[in-house]
C-alpha cells in the first residue's frame, strides 16, 4: 500500500528529485551548506573548492556519457549485432606452438 497516490504533488516532487541529473545537483548544493557555510567557509573559498573538485568530475561524467551514447549508436545502426556474432575461426588456430 503506497503512502501517497500517483497523482499527488509529493509524488511529483520525489520523482523530480530522483532524476539522474537533479539528485547529484541537490547533493552538491546541500554539501555546500552543510560542509561549507556551516564550517565557516566564505563564498570565495567554496568557489575555489568547487572549481578544483567539480571540473575533473565533470570530464569523467562527460566521457562516461559519451561512451553510453556511442553504444546506443552502434546498437541502433546494427553494427553492434555484427560484433556479437561468433567468429568462424577458433581460438586454437591462433596458438603459437
Secondary structure as the mmCIF struct_conf table of DSSP 4:
data_model
#
loop_
_struct_conf.conf_type_id
_struct_conf.id
_struct_conf.beg_label_comp_id
_struct_conf.beg_label_asym_id
_struct_conf.beg_label_seq_id
_struct_conf.end_label_comp_id
_struct_conf.end_label_asym_id
_struct_conf.end_label_seq_id
BEND BEND1 UNK A 3 UNK A 4
TURN_TY1_P TURN_TY1_P1 UNK A 6 UNK A 7
BEND BEND2 UNK A 8 UNK A 8
HELX_RH_AL_P HELX_RH_AL_P1 UNK A 9 UNK A 17
TURN_TY1_P TURN_TY1_P2 UNK A 18 UNK A 18
BEND BEND3 UNK A 19 UNK A 19
TURN_TY1_P TURN_TY1_P3 UNK A 20 UNK A 21
HELX_RH_AL_P HELX_RH_AL_P2 UNK A 22 UNK A 31
HELX_RH_PI_P HELX_RH_PI_P1 UNK A 32 UNK A 36
HELX_RH_3T_P HELX_RH_3T_P1 UNK A 37 UNK A 39
TURN_TY1_P TURN_TY1_P4 UNK A 40 UNK A 40
HELX_RH_AL_P HELX_RH_AL_P3 UNK A 43 UNK A 77
TURN_TY1_P TURN_TY1_P5 UNK A 78 UNK A 78
HELX_RH_AL_P HELX_RH_AL_P4 UNK A 79 UNK A 84
BEND BEND4 UNK A 85 UNK A 85
HELX_LH_PP_P HELX_LH_PP_P1 UNK A 86 UNK A 87
BEND BEND5 UNK A 88 UNK A 89
HELX_RH_3T_P HELX_RH_3T_P2 UNK A 91 UNK A 94
#
